[in-house]
Amino acid sequence: MNIDKRLVRKDSLEKLFDILKQNSKTIYAPSSKNGKISFNVAESFSGIVTEYVQTSQSSKDIAFPRTEKILDYSKNKEGMSVKGTDLKNLPEVILWGVRPCDASGIGELSAIFNWDYKDEIYNDRLSRVTVFGFSCNKSDEYCFCTSVGGNPGNTAGSDILFTRLGENGDYLAEILTEKGSLVVSMSPDLFGKAENIDKEKFLAEVPVRFNHEEIRVKLDKFFESKEWIEQSLRCLGCGACAYVCPTCACFDVQDEAHGKSGSRVRCWDSCGLSHFTLHTSGHNPREVQSQRWRQRIMHKFSYMPERLSVYGCTGCGRCSRACPVDMNILEHLISIQEVTL
């Protein structure tokens, strides 16, 4: 659909929040706790944090939870009984305050979960999520969305993208999908006409630091490079980078048994963990951390573009902010581009 641009007054956002709550929408929005800003259920508009560069955690667990039950099973004399997850009672969710790098990550996740098999649970959850993206008016040294094809006002993945027009100004609302139009229909008086507004001058400036296409080409010949060892020397293999990433989708499946019954559960995993590829025999094809770090970069910048036509990185910079030993993916990508093979 064509982009419908509207003007939303600053004081209308709280009215919109209240209308959505009255329509039984569960709203997840950034809130602050113990110095960390993350997405939580918002009970009031006053609890929503707006002055932040990026949340500490991504919003991916709304459609791809950290742990989720896939099925229940029980054994009896007649055999095995299996009951799948009931998807009918999933809530209608508004994901409020998502930065464009997070919103665009939804496309990468969807490509993964619909590659050779359409994941019903993921797709059903996502179908009930309406994404309110908020453009970035500031950035920090970890941001590099423009280096991976994004920008601080990127509309990809959002149903409505709000851009603040100045420090204390109103908002330009870009209505991007049918879900977004449905929200407007609930409160049409809050969405006024937008005259010719150039949102670009209200966006953060994020310089391009590397060429992702050049890195993709270089990685084809980079597999045996000693650079992987140099880059991974500090890596603890803790998995923090994967857990905060909006596009990492590795998971494990475990059975939680209780006598003759139990549940099968899907939970987040990471290719950076030492047990991720450990075989029952004891053999591990990625036995050292440099091989696991190589897999992370190759997957995001070589394998995913080749197989899914998307990059596995949105340039949010969370992995570098969260790393306990200050491994900086931006610095590593720049070094890969600069290496002479």
C-alpha positions as CSV (number, residue, x, y, z in Angstrom):
1,M,0.0,0.0,0.0
2,N,1.0,3.6,-0.5
3,I,2.5,5.4,2.5
4,D,-0.2,7.6,4.2
5,K,1.5,10.4,6.0
6,R,-0.3,12.0,9.0
7,L,0.5,14.5,11.7
8,V,0.1,13.4,15.3
9,R,0.2,16.1,18.0
10,K,2.5,15.4,20.9
11,D,-0.4,15.3,23.4
12,S,-2.3,12.9,21.2
13,L,0.1,10.0,21.8
14,E,-1.3,9.5,25.3
15,K,-4.8,9.6,24.0
16,L,-3.9,6.9,21.4
17,F,-2.3,4.8,24.1
18,D,-5.6,4.9,26.2
19,I,-7.7,4.1,23.2
20,L,-5.6,1.0,22.4
21,K,-5.8,-0.1,26.0
22,Q,-9.6,0.3,25.9
23,N,-9.6,-2.0,22.8
24,S,-8.0,-4.8,24.8
25,K,-4.5,-4.3,23.2
26,T,-1.5,-5.5,25.2
27,I,1.1,-2.8,24.8
28,Y,4.8,-3.5,25.1
29,A,6.9,-0.4,25.4
30,P,10.4,0.7,26.7
31,S,10.6,1.1,30.4
32,S,13.4,1.6,32.8
33,K,14.4,-0.7,35.6
34,N,17.7,-0.9,37.5
35,G,19.3,1.4,34.9
36,K,18.3,-0.8,32.0
37,I,15.7,0.1,29.3
38,S,13.8,-2.9,28.0
39,F,10.4,-3.8,26.6
40,N,7.7,-4.6,29.2
41,V,4.0,-4.5,29.4
42,A,3.0,-0.9,29.7
43,E,0.1,-0.2,32.1
44,S,0.3,3.6,31.8
45,F,1.6,6.1,29.2
46,S,3.7,7.8,31.9
47,G,5.9,4.7,32.3
48,I,7.1,4.7,28.7
49,V,10.7,5.9,28.3
50,T,11.4,8.0,25.2
51,E,14.8,9.4,25.7
52,Y,17.1,6.5,24.7
53,V,19.3,5.5,21.9
54,Q,18.5,1.8,22.1
55,T,17.0,-0.6,24.5
56,S,19.3,-3.1,26.2
57,Q,17.3,-6.1,24.9
58,S,15.7,-6.4,21.4
59,S,12.0,-6.8,20.9
60,K,12.3,-10.1,19.1
61,D,11.0,-12.2,22.1
62,I,7.5,-10.8,21.4
63,A,7.2,-13.1,18.3
64,F,10.1,-15.5,19.3
65,P,10.0,-15.9,23.1
66,R,13.1,-16.9,25.0
67,T,11.3,-20.1,26.0
68,E,8.0,-21.4,24.7
69,K,6.1,-24.7,24.9
70,I,5.6,-26.5,21.6
71,L,3.5,-29.4,22.8
72,D,2.4,-31.5,25.8
73,Y,2.6,-35.3,25.7
74,S,1.6,-38.2,28.0
75,K,2.0,-41.9,27.9
76,N,-0.6,-44.5,28.7
77,K,-1.5,-48.1,28.0
78,E,-2.9,-47.2,24.6
79,G,0.2,-45.4,23.5
80,M,1.3,-41.8,23.3
81,S,-1.0,-38.7,23.4
82,V,0.3,-35.4,22.0
83,K,-1.4,-32.0,22.3
84,G,0.0,-29.1,20.3
85,T,0.2,-25.4,21.5
86,D,-3.2,-23.6,21.5
87,L,-2.6,-20.5,19.3
88,K,-6.1,-19.2,19.5
89,N,-5.6,-17.4,22.8
90,L,-2.5,-15.4,21.8
91,P,-3.0,-11.7,22.7
92,E,-3.2,-8.8,20.3
93,V,0.0,-6.9,20.9
94,I,1.1,-3.3,20.2
95,L,4.9,-3.1,20.1
96,W,5.4,0.6,21.0
97,G,8.7,2.5,20.6
98,V,10.7,0.1,18.4
99,R,13.7,1.6,16.8
100,P,14.0,1.1,13.0
101,C,16.9,-1.4,13.4
102,D,14.7,-3.6,15.6
103,A,11.7,-3.3,13.3
104,S,13.7,-4.2,10.2
105,G,15.0,-7.2,12.1
106,I,11.5,-8.7,11.9
107,G,12.1,-9.2,8.2
108,E,15.3,-11.2,8.9
109,L,13.6,-13.3,11.5
110,S,10.6,-14.0,9.2
111,A,13.0,-15.1,6.4
112,I,14.6,-17.6,8.8
113,F,11.3,-19.0,10.1
114,N,9.8,-19.3,6.7
115,W,12.8,-20.6,4.7
116,D,12.3,-24.3,4.1
117,Y,9.5,-24.7,6.6
118,K,6.8,-22.2,7.7
119,D,6.9,-22.0,11.5
120,E,3.2,-21.8,12.5
121,I,3.9,-20.7,16.1
122,Y,6.2,-17.8,15.0
123,N,3.8,-16.7,12.2
124,D,0.7,-16.8,14.4
125,R,2.4,-14.7,17.1
126,L,3.7,-12.2,14.6
127,S,0.3,-11.9,12.9
128,R,-1.1,-10.5,16.2
129,V,1.7,-7.9,16.6
130,T,1.3,-4.3,15.4
131,V,4.7,-2.5,15.3
132,F,4.9,1.2,16.3
133,G,8.4,2.2,15.1
134,F,10.0,5.5,16.3
135,S,12.7,7.0,14.2
136,C,16.1,7.8,15.8
137,N,16.9,11.4,16.5
138,K,20.2,10.5,18.2
139,S,22.8,7.8,18.0
140,D,26.0,6.7,19.6
141,E,29.4,5.2,18.6
142,Y,27.9,1.7,18.4
143,C,25.2,2.5,15.8
144,F,25.9,1.5,12.2
145,C,22.5,0.9,10.6
146,T,23.5,2.8,7.5
147,S,26.4,0.4,6.9
148,V,24.0,-2.5,6.5
149,G,21.4,-0.9,4.3
150,G,19.3,0.8,6.9
151,N,18.9,4.3,8.2
152,P,17.5,6.1,11.3
153,G,14.2,6.6,9.6
154,N,13.9,3.2,8.0
155,T,10.2,2.2,7.5
156,A,10.9,-1.6,7.0
157,G,9.1,-3.7,9.6
158,S,7.0,-1.0,11.1
159,D,3.2,-0.8,10.7
160,I,3.3,2.9,11.7
161,L,6.6,4.8,11.9
162,F,6.6,7.9,14.1
163,T,9.2,10.6,13.6
164,R,9.5,13.4,16.2
165,L,9.6,16.8,14.6
166,G,12.0,18.6,16.9
167,E,12.9,18.2,20.6
168,N,9.4,19.2,21.9
169,G,7.5,18.8,18.7
170,D,4.7,16.8,17.2
171,Y,5.2,13.6,15.2
172,L,5.0,12.6,11.6
173,A,3.2,9.3,11.4
174,E,3.8,7.1,8.3
175,I,1.0,4.6,8.0
176,L,2.6,1.6,6.2
177,T,0.4,-1.4,6.4
178,E,-3.2,-2.5,6.9
179,K,-2.5,-3.1,10.6
180,G,-1.4,0.5,10.8
181,S,-4.6,1.7,9.0
182,L,-6.7,-0.3,11.4
183,V,-5.1,1.7,14.3
184,V,-5.9,4.9,12.6
185,S,-9.5,3.9,12.1
186,M,-9.8,3.4,15.9
187,S,-8.9,7.1,16.5
188,P,-9.1,9.0,13.2
189,D,-9.3,12.4,15.0
190,L,-5.8,11.9,16.4
191,F,-4.2,11.6,12.9
192,G,-4.4,15.0,11.2
193,K,-3.2,16.0,7.7
194,A,0.6,16.2,7.2
195,E,1.7,18.9,4.8
196,N,5.0,18.6,3.0
197,I,7.3,17.5,5.9
198,D,10.9,16.5,5.3
199,K,11.6,14.1,8.1
200,E,15.3,13.7,7.1
201,K,16.4,16.8,8.9
202,F,15.0,15.4,12.2
203,L,16.9,12.2,12.0
204,A,20.2,11.2,13.7
205,E,23.3,11.2,11.6
206,V,24.9,7.8,11.3
207,P,27.9,7.7,9.0
208,V,28.5,4.7,6.7
209,R,31.5,2.8,8.2
210,F,31.9,-0.1,5.8
211,N,30.4,-1.6,2.6
212,H,28.5,-4.7,3.5
213,E,28.6,-6.0,-0.1
214,E,32.4,-5.7,-0.2
215,I,32.5,-7.7,3.1
216,R,30.2,-10.4,1.7
217,V,32.5,-10.8,-1.4
218,K,35.6,-10.9,0.8
219,L,34.2,-13.5,3.2
220,D,34.0,-16.0,0.3
221,K,37.9,-16.1,0.4
222,F,38.2,-15.4,4.2
223,F,37.3,-18.7,5.7
224,E,40.8,-19.8,6.6
225,S,42.1,-16.4,7.6
226,K,44.1,-16.0,10.8
227,E,42.0,-12.8,11.4
228,W,39.4,-15.0,13.1
229,I,41.9,-16.0,15.8
230,E,42.9,-12.4,16.4
231,Q,39.3,-11.2,16.7
232,S,38.2,-14.0,19.0
233,L,41.0,-13.9,21.6
234,R,38.9,-12.0,24.1
235,C,35.6,-13.9,23.5
236,L,34.2,-15.7,26.5
237,G,31.6,-17.6,24.6
238,C,28.9,-16.3,26.9
239,G,26.3,-15.8,24.2
240,A,25.3,-12.3,25.3
241,C,25.6,-11.0,21.8
242,A,23.1,-13.5,20.4
243,Y,20.6,-12.9,23.2
244,V,20.4,-9.2,22.7
245,C,20.5,-9.4,18.8
246,P,17.2,-8.7,17.0
247,T,18.0,-11.2,14.2
248,C,19.7,-14.2,16.0
249,A,17.3,-17.1,15.8
250,C,19.2,-20.2,17.0
251,F,17.2,-22.3,19.3
252,D,17.3,-25.7,21.1
253,V,14.4,-28.1,21.8
254,Q,14.2,-29.8,25.1
255,D,11.8,-32.3,26.7
256,E,10.8,-31.6,30.2
257,A,9.5,-34.9,31.5
258,H,7.5,-35.5,34.7
259,G,6.9,-39.3,35.0
260,K,4.8,-40.4,32.1
261,S,4.0,-36.9,30.9
262,G,5.9,-33.8,29.9
263,S,6.3,-30.8,27.6
264,R,8.5,-30.1,24.6
265,V,10.0,-26.6,24.9
266,R,11.9,-24.4,22.4
267,C,14.5,-22.1,24.0
268,W,17.1,-19.6,22.7
269,D,20.5,-20.9,21.9
270,S,23.7,-19.4,20.4
271,C,26.3,-20.6,17.9
272,G,28.9,-18.8,20.2
273,L,28.3,-21.4,23.0
274,S,30.8,-24.2,23.2
275,H,28.1,-26.9,23.4
276,F,26.1,-25.6,20.5
277,T,27.6,-28.1,17.9
278,L,28.8,-30.7,20.4
279,H,27.9,-34.2,19.1
280,T,26.8,-37.1,21.4
281,S,30.0,-38.8,20.4
282,G,32.0,-36.0,22.0
283,H,33.2,-34.6,18.7
284,N,32.7,-30.9,18.2
285,P,33.2,-29.6,14.6
286,R,33.7,-26.0,16.1
287,E,36.0,-26.9,18.9
288,V,37.6,-23.5,19.5
289,Q,36.1,-20.0,19.9
290,S,37.6,-18.6,16.7
291,Q,35.6,-21.1,14.7
292,R,32.4,-20.1,16.6
293,W,33.1,-16.4,16.1
294,R,33.7,-17.1,12.4
295,Q,30.4,-18.9,12.2
296,R,28.6,-15.8,13.6
297,I,30.0,-13.4,11.1
298,M,29.8,-15.8,8.1
299,H,26.2,-16.6,9.0
300,K,25.1,-12.9,9.1
301,F,27.1,-11.5,6.2
302,S,27.6,-14.5,3.9
303,Y,25.2,-17.4,4.5
304,M,22.0,-15.5,5.1
305,P,22.4,-13.1,2.1
306,E,23.1,-16.2,-0.1
307,R,20.2,-18.3,1.1
308,L,17.6,-15.8,2.2
309,S,18.5,-12.6,0.4
310,V,18.7,-10.7,3.7
311,Y,21.6,-9.7,5.9
312,G,21.6,-11.1,9.5
313,C,22.6,-7.7,11.0
314,T,20.7,-4.5,11.3
315,G,23.5,-2.4,12.8
316,C,21.8,-1.8,16.2
317,G,25.1,-2.2,18.0
318,R,23.6,-4.1,20.9
319,C,26.1,-7.0,20.8
320,S,29.0,-4.5,21.3
321,R,27.2,-2.7,24.1
322,A,26.4,-5.9,25.9
323,C,29.8,-7.6,25.5
324,P,31.6,-8.0,28.9
325,V,35.0,-7.9,27.2
326,D,34.3,-5.1,24.8
327,M,34.4,-7.1,21.5
328,N,33.1,-4.6,19.0
329,I,31.5,-6.1,15.9
330,L,31.8,-2.8,14.0
331,E,35.6,-2.7,14.5
332,H,35.9,-6.3,13.4
333,L,33.8,-5.7,10.2
334,I,35.9,-2.7,9.4
335,S,39.1,-4.8,9.9
336,I,37.8,-7.5,7.6
337,Q,37.1,-4.9,4.9
338,E,40.6,-3.5,5.2
339,V,42.5,-6.9,5.2
340,T,44.5,-7.6,2.1
341,L,44.0,-11.2,1.0
